[in-house]
Structure formats: C-alpha cells, structure tokens
Amino acid sequence: MCYNKKVKKNKALTGREVHHLVESARESGKAQSALELAMHTLLIYAKEGDHLGYAEVLDSVFLTLKNLHRKKAFKPHWILAGAMVRASVEIAEQSGIKEALALPQFNLAQYLEESGKLVEAKEMYEKAISSMEQFPSAEHSRPAVLAQMKLHLALCELILGDREALGRSKKLLAELAADTGVDSDYNCKVWISGGYLRLALYFKDQNIELAREYLQQAQEIIEGDKRLVLRREHLAKILSEFKE
C-alpha cells in the first residue's frame, strides 16, 4: 500500500483516519511513510482542535523512532524519541482532557524503562494504569489494552526484583491469550510475543533453559503471523544475542 498517495487522493480524510494509516505504516515496517504521515496528521489534528489526537500521534512518532533505534542504535533517534514522548505527556496534561493521559504516560514509561530508569518507569506505568482505569478514552477503552499495560508494569517490577511479579506476568499473558475482542487477532499477538521476549531476556543470564522456552513461545507466535513485521525484526535481534 502506498500510504502517502492514499492521503493525497483523499484530502477529506480526518485526523483519526490518517492516524490509522500512520499506525498501519509503522506496523508494516515502513518507518519513512509513518513519519511523513505523522507530520501530516499533526496538522490535521491541529485544524480539528483535537488535543488528544495530537498527543497520540506524537506517541506514534515515538514508537517509530523506538523501532528504528532497536534496528540500529543511532543515539539521535533515541534522544528525539524521548523528546516526542515527553511532549505528548505535556500536551495531554495541558489539554485538561483526562482521557488523553493514559497512552502518553504509558509510552513515557516504556521510554524510561528502555533508558534504564526502572523506578521512574514503574511509577509512570502506575500512573498510566490509573489514568486508563479512571478516565479511559473511547478509542482505547478495552480490557486487553489495560491488561497489556499491567503486563508491562509486572515485567518492570520483575526486573526490579519483585519475584511475585512473574506470577502476575503469566496471569496477564494468559488473560491476553484468552481475549476474544477486537484486539485478539493482531494486537494481542504483538503484546503476548513481546512479553515472552522480555521474559526470555530477563532469564537469559539466570536460567538459560527457561529463557529458551520463553523465546520459543514468542517465536511460534511471531512466525505464525506474517503481519508481525516489527516483532520479527525484534525476534531476529534477540536470537542473535542468544547465539553470542
């Protein structure tokens, strides 16, 4: 699909409609299209006066840059990713729309965790979960979305030394696997495989056999669905680390 041509042919697309194209391009591994469309989406959201959408598309830019950084550790990508996700949180806070808070906070938590700031990340995950529970947006108010947020928190707590967090992580993975809603066909596969990959990395230097079991579970999900382009790239990187 040529995403940019689709937008040019239909200039009446709303910010949310173009935003969906941003997500589709990003998930397909088309980073350049995702970034170009995201800039276009910002202008549409500004015209529509949609603060929530504006903050969320900055999150899309953050996720795109995060994926690029994972593929090749180019530090400017990561610096810009941090600026984008922090701006998203600030815009959401200043908008006064409490429903706009959860996703920007959640993405900031991911940035903090991947930057090694685990305590700060844990606190931000907790804020994001609280925001989602108290002020869910119509676009993301689904049990699976909240479950994957809680999964990220549990995995962060596990790394921080909370042994009981492993049990919570497994329970949340099972909850996502049992989901039959709109997220079950694609999103849950992304979230579950990501959870298993993180468990594999966590146990890599503690229990290599258990780590390989988690890695195998992730691999089965990822290789079973050709749409999981970014997860496949992530898997390849982690497999190379296990061979070292």
Backbone hydrogen bonds in HBPLUS format (Angstrom, degrees):
<---DONOR---> <-ACCEPTOR-->    atom                        ^
c    i                          cat <-CA-CA->   ^        H-A-AA   ^      H-
h    n   atom  resd res      DA  || num        DHA   H-A  angle D-A-AA Bond
n    s   type  num  typ     dist DA aas  dist angle  dist       angle   num
A0006-LYS N   A0002-CYS O   3.25 MM   4  6.50 153.8  2.32 147.9 155.1     1
A0007-VAL N   A0003-TYR O   3.19 MM   4  6.55 150.5  2.28 148.8 155.9     2
A0008-LYS N   A0004-ASN O   3.03 MM   4  6.30 159.8  2.07 149.1 154.8     3
A0009-LYS N   A0005-LYS O   2.93 MM   4  6.11 149.5  2.02 148.9 156.4     4
A0010-ASN N   A0006-LYS O   3.26 MM   4  6.36 137.6  2.45 135.1 144.9     5
A0013-LEU N   A0010-ASN O   3.44 MM   3  6.08 162.6  2.47 117.2 117.7     6
A0018-VAL N   A0014-THR O   3.02 MM   4  6.33 160.4  2.06 154.9 159.4     7
A0019-HIS N   A0015-GLY O   2.82 MM   4  5.92 149.8  1.91 144.8 154.7     8
A0020-HIS N   A0016-ARG O   3.04 MM   4  6.28 146.5  2.15 142.1 149.0     9
A0021-LEU N   A0018-VAL O   2.97 MM   3  5.02 122.0  2.32  95.4 110.8    10
A0022-VAL N   A0018-VAL O   2.97 MM   4  6.41 143.5  2.11 144.6 155.5    11
A0022-VAL N   A0019-HIS O   3.02 MM   3  4.89 117.8  2.42  91.4 107.2    12
A0023-GLU N   A0019-HIS O   3.03 MM   4  6.42 158.0  2.08 152.7 157.0    13
A0024-SER N   A0020-HIS O   2.95 MM   4  6.17 155.7  2.01 143.1 150.2    14
A0025-ALA N   A0021-LEU O   2.88 MM   4  6.05 160.3  1.92 148.7 153.5    15
A0026-ARG N   A0022-VAL O   2.91 MM   4  6.15 162.4  1.94 151.8 157.0    16
A0027-GLU N   A0023-GLU O   2.90 MM   4  6.04 169.5  1.91 153.1 155.9    17
A0028-SER N   A0024-SER O   3.05 MM   4  6.12 131.2  2.30 135.6 147.9    18
A0028-SER N   A0025-ALA O   3.22 MM   3  5.10 131.6  2.47  92.0 105.1    19
A0030-LYS N   A0025-ALA O   2.88 MM   5  5.11 151.9  1.96 165.1 156.2    20
A0029-GLY N   A0026-ARG O   2.99 MM   3  5.22 160.1  2.03 109.9 115.0    21
A0034-ALA N   A0030-LYS O   3.03 MM   4  6.25 160.1  2.07 152.8 159.3    22
A0035-LEU N   A0031-ALA O   2.92 MM   4  6.15 161.4  1.96 156.0 159.7    23
A0036-GLU N   A0032-GLN O   2.98 MM   4  6.16 165.3  2.00 152.1 156.4    24
A0037-LEU N   A0033-SER O   2.88 MM   4  5.96 166.7  1.90 153.1 157.0    25
A0038-ALA N   A0034-ALA O   2.92 MM   4  5.98 147.2  2.02 140.0 149.6    26
A0039-MET N   A0035-LEU O   3.17 MM   4  6.45 154.0  2.24 147.2 151.7    27
A0040-HIS N   A0036-GLU O   3.27 MM   4  6.59 154.2  2.34 142.1 149.1    28
A0041-THR N   A0037-LEU O   2.80 MM   4  6.05 150.7  1.88 148.9 157.9    29
A0042-LEU N   A0038-ALA O   2.97 MM   4  6.25 148.6  2.07 147.1 154.4    30
A0044-ILE N   A0040-HIS O   3.21 MM   4  6.61 153.2  2.29 145.2 152.6    31
A0045-TYR N   A0041-THR O   2.83 MM   4  6.07 170.7  1.84 161.6 163.7    32
A0046-ALA N   A0042-LEU O   2.95 MM   4  6.10 153.7  2.02 144.5 152.0    33
A0047-LYS N   A0043-LEU O   3.03 MM   4  6.24 154.7  2.09 141.8 148.4    34
A0048-GLU N   A0044-ILE O   2.89 MM   4  6.18 148.1  1.99 148.7 158.3    35
A0049-GLY N   A0045-TYR O   2.84 MM   4  5.92 115.9  2.26 136.5 153.1    36
A0050-ASP N   A0045-TYR O   2.93 MM   5  5.10 159.6  1.98 148.4 149.8    37
A0049-GLY N   A0046-ALA O   3.11 MM   3  4.94 142.4  2.26  92.8 104.1    38
A0054-TYR N   A0050-ASP O   3.01 MM   4  6.17 157.0  2.06 144.7 151.7    39
A0055-ALA N   A0051-HIS O   2.96 MM   4  6.18 162.4  1.99 152.3 155.8    40
A0056-GLU N   A0052-LEU O   2.99 MM   4  6.21 157.9  2.04 147.6 154.3    41
A0057-VAL N   A0053-GLY O   2.89 MM   4  6.12 150.9  1.98 153.4 159.9    42
A0058-LEU N   A0054-TYR O   3.34 MM   4  6.57 144.7  2.47 139.6 148.0    43
A0059-ASP N   A0055-ALA O   3.24 MM   4  6.63 139.9  2.41 136.9 147.8    44
A0060-SER N   A0056-GLU O   3.05 MM   4  6.51 139.1  2.23 137.5 148.8    45
A0061-VAL N   A0057-VAL O   3.05 MM   4  6.43 147.3  2.16 141.0 148.8    46
A0062-PHE N   A0058-LEU O   2.91 MM   4  6.23 157.2  1.96 145.5 151.9    47
A0063-LEU N   A0059-ASP O   2.90 MM   4  6.20 161.4  1.93 151.9 155.5    48
A0064-THR N   A0060-SER O   3.00 MM   4  6.20 153.1  2.07 143.7 151.1    49
A0065-LEU N   A0061-VAL O   2.93 MM   4  6.17 164.5  1.96 156.4 159.9    50
A0066-LYS N   A0062-PHE O   2.82 MM   4  6.05 149.3  1.91 148.5 158.3    51
A0067-ASN N   A0063-LEU O   3.00 MM   4  6.20 155.0  2.06 143.2 148.9    52
A0068-LEU N   A0064-THR O   3.01 MM   4  6.31 154.6  2.08 145.9 153.2    53
A0069-HIS N   A0065-LEU O   2.88 MM   4  6.06 154.9  1.95 145.8 152.6    54
A0070-ARG N   A0066-LYS O   2.96 MM   4  6.21 146.4  2.07 143.6 152.7    55
A0071-LYS N   A0067-ASN O   3.13 MM   4  6.39 148.4  2.23 143.4 151.0    56
A0072-LYS N   A0068-LEU O   3.03 MM   4  6.30 159.2  2.08 149.7 155.1    57
A0074-PHE N   A0072-LYS O   2.58 MM   2  5.70 120.3  1.93 122.6 105.3    58
A0077-HIS N   A0074-PHE O   2.91 MM   3  5.75 139.0  2.08 130.0 139.1    59
A0078-TRP N   A0075-LYS O   2.92 MM   3  5.19 117.4  2.32 105.0 120.4    60
A0079-ILE N   A0075-LYS O   2.98 MM   4  6.31 156.6  2.03 158.3 165.8    61
A0080-LEU N   A0076-PRO O   2.95 MM   4  6.07 165.6  1.97 149.8 153.4    62
A0081-ALA N   A0077-HIS O   2.86 MM   4  6.02 149.2  1.96 141.5 151.1    63
A0082-GLY N   A0078-TRP O   3.05 MM   4  6.26 155.7  2.11 144.8 149.5    64
A0083-ALA N   A0079-ILE O   3.12 MM   4  6.45 153.8  2.19 144.3 151.3    65
A0084-MET N   A0080-LEU O   2.92 MM   4  6.16 157.4  1.97 152.7 158.5    66
A0085-VAL N   A0081-ALA O   3.03 MM   4  6.28 165.1  2.05 153.4 156.6    67
A0086-ARG N   A0082-GLY O   3.02 MM   4  6.09 155.2  2.08 146.0 152.9    68
A0087-ALA N   A0083-ALA O   2.98 MM   4  6.06 152.4  2.05 141.3 149.2    69
A0088-SER N   A0084-MET O   2.94 MM   4  6.17 148.9  2.04 143.9 152.7    70
A0089-VAL N   A0085-VAL O   3.17 MM   4  6.43 155.7  2.23 141.6 146.2    71
A0090-GLU N   A0086-ARG O   3.01 MM   4  6.28 163.3  2.03 148.9 153.5    72
A0091-ILE N   A0087-ALA O   2.88 MM   4  6.05 162.9  1.91 153.3 157.6    73
A0092-ALA N   A0088-SER O   2.99 MM   4  6.14 160.3  2.03 146.2 152.0    74
A0093-GLU N   A0089-VAL O   2.88 MM   4  6.11 158.2  1.93 151.5 157.5    75
A0094-GLN N   A0090-GLU O   2.92 MM   4  6.09 164.3  1.95 151.4 155.5    76
A0095-SER N   A0091-ILE O   2.95 MM   4  5.99 131.9  2.19 141.5 153.3    77
A0096-GLY N   A0093-GLU O   3.38 MM   3  5.90 151.4  2.47 108.0 114.5    78
A0100-ALA N   A0097-ILE O   2.91 MM   3  5.52 161.1  1.95 118.1 124.4    79
A0101-LEU N   A0098-LYS O   3.24 MM   3  5.58 170.8  2.25 113.7 116.3    80
A0105-GLN N   A0101-LEU O   3.07 MM   4  6.10 164.2  2.09 162.7 167.7    81
A0106-PHE N   A0102-ALA O   2.89 MM   4  6.06 154.2  1.96 150.0 158.0    82
A0107-ASN N   A0103-LEU O   2.90 MM   4  6.13 161.7  1.94 158.2 161.8    83
A0108-LEU N   A0104-PRO O   2.95 MM   4  6.13 152.2  2.02 145.4 153.3    84
A0109-ALA N   A0105-GLN O   2.96 MM   4  6.19 151.0  2.04 144.3 152.2    85
A0110-GLN N   A0106-PHE O   3.09 MM   4  6.46 148.9  2.19 142.7 150.6    86
A0111-TYR N   A0107-ASN O   2.99 MM   4  6.30 155.7  2.05 145.5 152.0    87
A0112-LEU N   A0108-LEU O   2.89 MM   4  6.16 162.9  1.92 154.3 158.5    88
A0113-GLU N   A0109-ALA O   2.91 MM   4  6.12 157.8  1.96 147.6 154.0    89
A0114-GLU N   A0110-GLN O   2.93 MM   4  6.14 169.5  1.94 154.1 156.5    90
A0115-SER N   A0111-TYR O   2.96 MM   4  6.08 126.2  2.25 138.2 152.8    91
A0115-SER N   A0112-LEU O   3.18 MM   3  4.98 133.6  2.41  90.3 103.4    92
A0117-LYS N   A0112-LEU O   2.84 MM   5  5.13 148.7  1.94 163.6 154.6    93
A0116-GLY N   A0113-GLU O   2.94 MM   3  5.15 159.4  1.98 109.2 114.5    94
A0121-ALA N   A0117-LYS O   2.92 MM   4  6.07 150.2  2.01 146.8 156.6    95
A0122-LYS N   A0118-LEU O   2.86 MM   4  6.07 159.1  1.90 150.1 154.5    96
A0123-GLU N   A0119-VAL O   3.14 MM   4  6.42 162.7  2.18 149.1 152.9    97
A0124-MET N   A0120-GLU O   3.00 MM   4  6.24 152.4  2.08 145.6 153.3    98
A0125-TYR N   A0121-ALA O   2.80 MM   4  6.07 154.9  1.86 155.4 162.7    99
A0126-GLU N   A0122-LYS O   3.04 MM   4  6.28 158.9  2.08 148.8 154.2   100
A0127-LYS N   A0123-GLU O   3.07 MM   4  6.37 148.8  2.17 139.7 148.1   101
A0128-ALA N   A0124-MET O   2.91 MM   4  6.15 159.3  1.95 149.9 155.2   102
A0129-ILE N   A0125-TYR O   2.92 MM   4  6.18 161.4  1.95 155.0 159.4   103
A0130-SER N   A0126-GLU O   2.99 MM   4  6.14 160.4  2.03 145.0 150.7   104
A0131-SER N   A0127-LYS O   2.88 MM   4  6.11 156.8  1.93 149.3 155.9   105
A0132-MET N   A0128-ALA O   2.90 MM   4  6.14 157.7  1.95 148.6 154.8   106
A0133-GLU N   A0129-ILE O   2.89 MM   4  6.09 153.7  1.95 149.0 156.2   107
A0134-GLN N   A0130-SER O   2.92 MM   4  6.04 158.3  1.97 148.8 154.6   108
A0135-PHE N   A0131-SER O   2.68 MM   4  5.37 156.3  1.73 144.2 152.5   109
A0140-HIS N   A0137-SER O   3.14 MM   3  5.52 139.8  2.31 107.1 117.1   110
A0141-SER N   A0137-SER O   2.99 MM   4  5.67 115.3  2.42 157.2 170.4   111
A0142-ARG N   A0140-HIS O   2.88 MM   2  5.77 122.6  2.21 114.9  98.1   112
A0145-VAL N   A0142-ARG O   3.14 MM   3  5.47 125.8  2.45 106.4 119.3   113
A0146-LEU N   A0142-ARG O   3.33 MM   4  6.73 161.8  2.37 156.6 160.8   114
A0147-ALA N   A0143-PRO O   2.90 MM   4  6.11 154.6  1.96 148.9 157.1   115
A0148-GLN N   A0144-ALA O   2.96 MM   4  6.17 155.6  2.02 147.4 152.2   116
A0149-MET N   A0145-VAL O   3.19 MM   4  6.45 144.0  2.33 140.3 149.9   117
A0150-LYS N   A0146-LEU O   3.00 MM   4  6.30 159.5  2.05 150.6 155.8   118
A0151-LEU N   A0147-ALA O   2.87 MM   4  6.12 141.4  2.02 141.3 152.9   119
A0152-HIS N   A0148-GLN O   3.14 MM   4  6.34 155.7  2.20 140.1 144.3   120
A0153-LEU N   A0149-MET O   3.11 MM   4  6.48 156.3  2.16 146.7 153.3   121
A0154-ALA N   A0150-LYS O   2.90 MM   4  6.13 163.2  1.92 149.4 153.7   122
A0155-LEU N   A0151-LEU O   2.94 MM   4  6.16 160.2  1.98 153.2 158.2   123
A0156-CYS N   A0152-HIS O   2.99 MM   4  6.14 151.0  2.07 144.2 152.2   124
A0157-GLU N   A0153-LEU O   2.86 MM   4  6.14 157.5  1.91 153.1 159.6   125
A0158-LEU N   A0154-ALA O   2.89 MM   4  6.13 144.2  2.02 141.6 151.9   126
A0159-ILE N   A0155-LEU O   3.14 MM   4  6.42 157.2  2.20 143.6 147.9   127
A0160-LEU N   A0156-CYS O   3.06 MM   4  6.36 141.4  2.21 139.9 151.1   128
A0162-ASP N   A0157-GLU O   2.98 MM   5  5.51 164.1  2.01 151.8 146.9   129
A0161-GLY N   A0158-LEU O   2.99 MM   3  5.24 158.7  2.03 106.5 112.9   130
A0165-ALA N   A0162-ASP O   3.04 MM   3  5.50 154.3  2.11 111.1 119.2   131
A0166-LEU N   A0163-ARG O   3.29 MM   3  5.99 162.6  2.32 114.9 118.8   132
A0168-ARG N   A0164-GLU O   3.39 MM   4  6.81 156.3  2.45 144.0 150.3   133
A0169-SER N   A0165-ALA O   2.86 MM   4  6.03 153.0  1.93 144.2 151.8   134
A0170-LYS N   A0166-LEU O   2.98 MM   4  6.27 161.1  2.02 152.6 156.5   135
A0171-LYS N   A0167-GLY O   3.03 MM   4  6.24 157.1  2.09 146.0 152.4   136
A0172-LEU N   A0168-ARG O   2.97 MM   4  6.18 155.6  2.03 148.7 154.8   137
A0173-LEU N   A0169-SER O   2.91 MM   4  6.15 151.9  1.98 149.3 157.6   138
A0174-ALA N   A0170-LYS O   2.96 MM   4  6.19 154.8  2.03 146.1 152.6   139
A0175-GLU N   A0171-LYS O   2.94 MM   4  6.20 146.6  2.05 139.6 149.3   140
A0176-LEU N   A0172-LEU O   2.96 MM   4  6.21 154.9  2.02 146.3 151.9   141
A0177-ALA N   A0173-LEU O   2.95 MM   4  6.17 151.2  2.04 142.6 151.1   142
A0178-ALA N   A0174-ALA O   2.99 MM   4  6.18 136.8  2.18 140.8 151.6   143
A0179-ASP N   A0176-LEU O   3.21 MM   3  5.16 155.5  2.27  99.6 107.0   144
A0184-SER N   A0181-GLY O   3.21 MM   3  5.60 158.4  2.26 111.9 118.0   145
A0188-CYS N   A0183-ASP O   2.81 MM   5  5.62 167.7  1.83 153.0 149.4   146
A0189-LYS N   A0186-TYR O   3.01 MM   3  5.30 122.4  2.36 104.4 119.2   147
A0190-VAL N   A0186-TYR O   3.09 MM   4  6.48 152.1  2.17 152.5 160.9   148
A0190-VAL N   A0187-ASN O   3.04 MM   3  5.06 115.2  2.47  95.4 111.1   149
A0191-TRP N   A0187-ASN O   2.87 MM   4  6.19 164.9  1.89 158.4 162.0   150
A0192-ILE N   A0188-CYS O   2.78 MM   4  5.81 165.7  1.80 148.8 153.4   151
A0193-SER N   A0189-LYS O   3.03 MM   4  5.90 163.4  2.06 139.8 145.2   152
A0194-GLY N   A0190-VAL O   2.99 MM   4  6.03 152.1  2.07 141.1 149.5   153
A0195-GLY N   A0191-TRP O   2.95 MM   4  6.15 148.4  2.06 141.5 149.9   154
A0196-TYR N   A0192-ILE O   2.98 MM   4  6.34 158.5  2.03 155.1 160.1   155
A0197-LEU N   A0193-SER O   2.96 MM   4  6.18 153.0  2.04 146.1 153.7   156
A0198-ARG N   A0194-GLY O   3.05 MM   4  6.27 154.0  2.12 144.8 151.2   157
A0199-LEU N   A0195-GLY O   3.01 MM   4  6.30 151.0  2.10 145.3 153.5   158
A0200-ALA N   A0196-TYR O   2.87 MM   4  6.09 152.4  1.95 145.6 153.4   159
A0201-LEU N   A0197-LEU O   3.03 MM   4  6.32 156.5  2.08 146.7 152.1   160
A0202-TYR N   A0198-ARG O   2.93 MM   4  6.11 153.4  2.00 142.7 150.5   161
A0203-PHE N   A0199-LEU O   3.00 MM   4  6.20 159.1  2.05 151.8 155.5   162
A0204-LYS N   A0200-ALA O   3.03 MM   4  5.90 114.9  2.47 136.7 151.9   163
A0204-LYS N   A0201-LEU O   3.34 MM   3  5.04 149.7  2.44  93.6 102.3   164
A0206-GLN N   A0203-PHE O   3.00 MM   3  4.96 155.1  2.06 105.1 113.1   165
A0207-ASN N   A0203-PHE O   2.78 MM   4  5.26 168.4  1.79 147.0 151.1   166
A0211-ALA N   A0207-ASN O   2.90 MM   4  6.14 160.5  1.94 156.4 163.0   167
A0212-ARG N   A0208-ILE O   2.92 MM   4  6.11 152.3  1.99 142.5 149.1   168
A0213-GLU N   A0209-GLU O   3.07 MM   4  6.37 142.1  2.22 140.1 150.5   169
A0213-GLU N   A0210-LEU O   3.09 MM   3  5.01 121.7  2.45  92.4 107.5   170
A0214-TYR N   A0210-LEU O   3.07 MM   4  6.45 159.1  2.12 154.2 158.2   171
A0215-LEU N   A0211-ALA O   2.92 MM   4  6.15 155.1  1.98 146.4 154.3   172
A0216-GLN N   A0212-ARG O   2.86 MM   4  5.99 150.4  1.95 140.9 148.3   173
A0217-GLN N   A0213-GLU O   3.02 MM   4  6.33 153.0  2.10 145.7 152.6   174
A0218-ALA N   A0214-TYR O   3.02 MM   4  6.31 158.1  2.07 149.6 154.9   175
A0219-GLN N   A0215-LEU O   2.89 MM   4  6.08 159.5  1.93 146.8 153.1   176
A0220-GLU N   A0216-GLN O   2.96 MM   4  6.15 155.6  2.02 150.3 155.2   177
A0221-ILE N   A0217-GLN O   3.40 MM   4  6.63 157.7  2.45 142.3 146.9   178
A0222-ILE N   A0218-ALA O   2.97 MM   4  6.19 170.8  1.98 159.2 161.8   179
A0223-GLU N   A0219-GLN O   2.86 MM   4  5.83 169.8  1.87 152.8 156.2   180
A0224-GLY N   A0221-ILE O   3.24 MM   3  5.18 139.0  2.42  93.9 105.5   181
A0225-ASP N   A0222-ILE O   3.35 MM   3  5.72 169.5  2.36 110.0 112.9   182
A0228-LEU N   A0225-ASP O   3.15 MM   3  5.97 170.0  2.16 125.0 127.8   183
A0229-VAL N   A0227-ARG O   2.79 MM   2  5.51 140.3  1.95 103.9  92.4   184
A0232-ARG N   A0228-LEU O   2.93 MM   4  6.07 146.2  2.04 143.7 153.3   185
A0233-GLU N   A0229-VAL O   3.14 MM   4  6.49 150.7  2.23 145.9 153.1   186
A0234-HIS N   A0230-LEU O   2.94 MM   4  6.21 156.7  1.99 147.4 154.2   187
A0235-LEU N   A0231-ARG O   2.75 MM   4  5.94 157.0  1.80 149.2 155.7   188
A0236-ALA N   A0232-ARG O   3.00 MM   4  6.20 158.1  2.05 144.2 149.4   189
A0237-LYS N   A0233-GLU O   3.18 MM   4  6.47 153.6  2.25 144.2 150.5   190
A0238-ILE N   A0234-HIS O   3.06 MM   4  6.38 158.6  2.11 150.2 155.8   191
A0239-LEU N   A0235-LEU O   2.79 MM   4  6.02 160.3  1.83 158.8 164.6   192
A0240-SER N   A0236-ALA O   3.13 MM   4  6.29 150.0  2.22 139.8 147.0   193
A0241-GLU N   A0237-LYS O   3.23 MM   4  6.56 140.6  2.40 136.8 147.0   194
A0241-GLU N   A0238-ILE O   3.03 MM   3  4.99 122.3  2.38  93.9 108.9   195
A0242-PHE N   A0238-ILE O   3.08 MM   4  6.45 142.8  2.22 146.1 156.0   196
A0243-LYS N   A0239-LEU O   3.21 MM   4  6.49 129.1  2.48 137.9 150.6   197
A0243-LYS N   A0240-SER O   3.27 MM   3  5.15 137.2  2.46  91.4 103.0   198
A0244-GLU N   A0241-GLU O   3.32 MM   3  5.30 146.9  2.44  94.9 104.0   199
